């Protein structure tokens, strides 16, 4: 890399971190203003507010807004270079516009790689602590209110609960059916089922087991029996922002679990997985668009170009949220939903490259 490349790369990264720091600081102030009453109401300790919540809140938001901040930082820095005629000097010296994009591309690539590891492993771990704090100090105690719960716990095995109390980890009117095709092979029924933390098993009380083998049928009764199921008390806990707490491997495992149970809401976790994977590409695409649209010296000044950058950044965000909302309703494939904004803005970048004079 030449000295000029280092100059641009250094200014690009410094501008990015400065913009992120300012925006995150504003978000923290707004968030504290909104939650200060909840902190006081639930008597949240000051050290936990700082270290458990905001210490993990900052990387979450810094990562969340990273693609947009790359775009805004690129527009801000490049428009200032153009305003000082530095871009003109570079191009007049024989440097091609594609060559000018090299240090920006390197900077965007560095941020993309860092973002991939952050969204895949680091930020989810931070979110576990942050969300646990929110559930304890900003939300009312969670009560599971589901009724007539049907869960597929294994191939051809289905569990049913009329109701569940997540305070005592007790389910009522429990049945467990083993079905093959349209034939019932075995059915266990119990008055209630309780989780044993010591045994890591469920205990079924006042149970009966009905086994059917062709025309033969046997019935067994008992007071209580332990059973091991692919069902846990955590399945009845609050799912508030649960998808944000999973690392990539954990997210894949949970998606497989939901799919095997035939449960609703799989789209939410698929969208989280795919959106994390596309975020590094969004950084590169938006950085390139930022350079293309701000490299020209404008008579309207830097402020107009920065304002235009903000508008395009929020158009991208709005488009992404719209596609995500449609996918969550089941009307759009999750992969298409998360890739569509990147594909459209990549096409916009190509059009801008061939139409904007430089």
N, C-alpha and C positions, 0 to 999 in steps of 0.2 A: 504493500500500500504506500502511496505517496503522501507527502506532508499534507497536501490539500484534502486527501481522503480522511486522514486523522482529524483534521480541523473540522470537517463536516460531521464526521461520526461523533466526535466529542460533543459538539454543540447540539447535535440531534438527541443524544442520550441525556445530556444535562437538561435540555428543554423538556424532554419527556418526563423526567423525574420531578422537575419543578412543577409542571402542570398537574401531574398526578398528586403531588403533595398538597397543592393549593386546593384542588377539588375535593380530595379526601378530608382535608381539614374543614372545609365548608360542610360536607356531609356529616362529619362527626358533630359539629356544632348544632346542626339542624336535628340530628338524631337525638342528641342529649336533651334538647329543648322539648322534643316530643315525649321522651321517656322519663324525664326527671320526676314526674308525678308517680309513675309506676315504681321507680327506684325507692322513692320515699314511702309509698304505700306498702311495699313488700320488704322494707327495711334492708335493702341491699347494702352490704359492706362496701366502703369506699375502695379498698384494695381489690375486691372482686370486680367492681365496676371498671377499674383501670386495667387490671391484668387479665381477668377472665373474659371480659366483654370487649373493651375497646382495643386491647392489645391484639385480639383476634379479629375484630371488626375491620381494622385498617387494612390488613392484607386481603381480606375478602372483597372490600370495595375497590382497592387498588387493582386487583385482578379483574373484577367485574367490568370496570370502565376502561381497562387497558387498551382494547382496540380503538375506542373513540379518542382516548387521550393521545395515542400514537398519531392518529389523523390530525387532531388539533395541534399537537406539538410540531408536526411536520409543516402544516400550513403556516403556523406562527413563525417558525424559524426560517423557512424558505422565503416567505414573503418579506421578511426583514433583510435577508441576503439580497433579494431582488431590489428592494427599495434603495439599498446602498450601491446598486449596480454591480455587486459582486458576481451575480449569476451571469450578467452580460459579459463581464471580464473573463469569466471561465470559458464561456462559449466562444468568445472572440479569439481566445488563445488556441482554438482548434479542438477543444474538448467537445465531444458529441453529447447530446442530451442523454443518450443511453448510458454513456460513461459517467455522467453526473449522478445517475441513479445508483451507481455501485455502492458508495458509502451508506446511502439510505437503506439499500437492500441488506447490507451487512448488519446495520443497526436493527432493522426490523427482524432479521433472522435471529439475532441474539435474543431479542425480546420474545420472539415466537417460541424458541426452545425453552427459555426460562418459564414462559407462560404455560407450556405443555406440562412441565414437571410440577409447577405450582398448582394448576387445576386438577392434576391427576393424583397428587399425593399430599402436598403441603397444606393447601387451603382446606381440603376436607377435614384434616386433623384439627386445624384451627377452628373450623365450623362446629365440630363436636363440642368443644368447650363453650363457644359462643352461644350456640343454640340451647345447650343445657342451662346456661345462665338465663337466657331469655325465658325459657319455660318455667324456671323457678322464681324469677324476680320481676318479670313483666307480664306474665300470663296467670290467669286464674287456674286453680288445680284442675287437671284434665280428668274428665269422666267419660268412659267409653259408653256410648249410647246406642250402639248397633243392636238390631233385633233380627232374629231368624237368620243366623250366620251360617253360611255354607262355605266350606273350605276343602279343597282337594289336597290331602296330605301325603298321598303316594299314588302311583299308577293304580287306577281302579279302586281307590280307597277314598271315601268322602266322610268328613266330619260335619256335624251339625250342632249348633248351640242356640237355644232359644234366646238367651241373654248372657252377658258376661260382666262381672264386677272387677274392674282393674285395680281397685283398692285392696281387695282380698285375694285377687288372682283366682277367682272362682267362677265357673261356668255352670249354667243350669239347663236341665233337660237336654242332656248330651246323648248323641247317637254317633256311632261309627259303623259305616256300611262298606262292605267289600262286594263289588259288583263286577261281573264279567259279561260283557255284552249288555243284554237286557235282563240278565238273571242275577238275583240276589243270592250270594253265597254265604255271607255271614253278617249278622247285625248285633252290635253291642249297644245297649241302652243303659243310661244311668241317670239317677235323680240329679246328681251334681258332679262336677269334676274340679279338683283343686290341684294347684301346682305345688310340688314339694321342692324347695330350694336346695335341701340337703341331698336328695336323691336325683335331682334334675329330671324328675319324671312327673307325670300326672297320676293322681289317685282318683279312681272312679268309685263313687259311693252308691250303694243300693243298686247294683248292676244286674243285668241279665244278658246272656249271650245266646243268640239263636243261630244255629248252624244248619244249613240246608245242603243236602247232597242228593240231588235227584228227588226221589220221593221220600227220602229219609230226612228227618228233622229232629234235632236235639236241642234242648233248652236247659241252660245252666243259670242258677241264681247265686248271688253272694252279697256280702256286706260291703266289701271294698276290695279293690285290686289295683295294682300299679301297672301303668302302661306307658310305653315310650312312643311318642308321636312326633311327627315333623311339624310341630305346633308349639309356640312358646309365648309366654306372657308379653314379650316385646311386640308380638304381632297385634296386640290390642292397645299398645301405647300410642301416644300422640304421634302422628306422622308429620307434624309441623316442620317443614323444610328438611325432611329426612333425606331427600335426594342429595342435598348439599353436603351431607356428612360422610358420604361414601367415597373411598378412593376408587380408582379405575377397577381393580380386581373385585372389590366389594360391590361395586355397582353392577358388574357383570353377574356376580353370584346372585344378587338380589333380583335382577331381571329374570334370571333363569328360574328362581324360586317362584316369582309371581306368575311366570308363564306356565310352569308346571301345575300351578293351582288353578289356572284359568281365571285369575283375579283381574279386577278392573284397575285402571290407573297405570298400566305398564307403559303407556305412551309418555307419561311424565318423566319416567326414569330413562327411557330411550332418548327423549329430547335432551335430557341433561347430559347423557353420554355423548351424543353426537354434537351438541353445541360446544362441549369442552374440546372435542377433537377438531372442530372447525375454527375455533378462536385463534389459533396461531396463523392460519391462512388469512383470516380477516385482518390481522395486523399487517401482513405483507401487502395485501390488496389496498387497504386504506392508506398505508404509507405511500405507495406508488401514486395513488390518486391525489394525495396531498401535495406531492412534489409537482405533478403535472399541472394542477390548477393554480398553483401559487408561484411558479417559477418566473412568470411574466411580471415585469414591473408595471404596476397599476397607478394611474393618475389619482384614483380614489384613495390611495394610501393603504397601509398595512391593516388598519382597522376593518375596512370593508372586506378584505380577503379573509381575515380571522373570523368575522361574523358569518361569512358565507361558509367557512369551514364548520362552524358550529351548526349551521342549518343542515348541511349535508350529513354531518355526524348524527344528528338526531333523526333525520329522515331514515338513515340506515337502522338506527335503534328501533324506530317505530315500525319499519318494515319487518324487522326480525321478530318483534313482539307480536305483530299481527299474524305472521306465518306460524309462530309457535302456538298462539291461541287456537288457530284453526286446526293444527295438528293434535292438540290436547283434546279437542272435541271429537277426534277420530275421523275427520274429513280430509286429512292430508297426511301422507306418509311422513314420519318423523325425519327421515334422512333428507327428503325433498325440502321439508320446512326449514331445516337449519342450513342447508347448502344454497337454497334459492337466493337469499340476500347477497351472499358472496358471489354467486354466479352473475347476478344482475349488476352488482357494483363492479365486478371485474370487466364486464362488457362496457359499462359506463366509462371505466378507465381507459379502455382501448379506444372508444369513441373520442374521449377528451384528448388523448395523445395525438390523434390524427386530425383534430379540428382546431384545438387551441393554438394560436400563433405563439412562437417562442423567440 
